[in-house]
Amino acid sequence: MIFVISLYGQDYTLKLYEKILGSLSDSSSIVVYADGASSQILQKSSKFEVVHFCSEDVEFLVGSSFGTLSPLCKNKPLFATTHRAYHKYSNAFGAFYWTKGRPQLHFNRAILERFELHLPANLQRFIDE
């Protein structure tokens, strides 16, 4: 039973990443620098090209544990996977994580504006004021 719930959660998370990052990018294949856990989820989609190092081609960072970001990554938009990472990284424009079994989705208006990212209308309600 736990295995089934885990698979459902990963599938739900992947669909969410596809919807959010897909709406923010013009590319057909989105280059993403991801940490270990996020990398495993993102690699299941043909919409993402997951890399394990930061380069000029990277459009988004996804994850929560990047340690010290390289200079190339400090200026890339980050989608966090924990509440802590959402507040830790100054380039975190949004976050998706689970708290007490409930999904949490947040976006930071100032960071979205800084990176000139425009959320679709159906995600506007998740912008923190």
Number of C-alpha atoms within 10 A of each C-alpha: 5 7 8 9 10 11 11 12 14 17 14 12 19 18 14 14 21 18 13 16 19 16 14 17 15 9 12 10 14 21 21 25 28 27 20 14 13 22 19 13 17 23 16 13 15 12 17 21 15 26 17 11 13 21 15 9 12 19 19 22 25 26 22 24 17 16 7 9 12 12 10 13 21 15 13 19 23 27 26 29 24 19 18 12 19 24 15 12 18 13 22 25 25 27 23 20 16 13 10 6 7 8 11 15 19 20 23 18 18 13 17 18 11 11 13 10 15 14 18 11 7 7 14 13 12 15 16 12 8
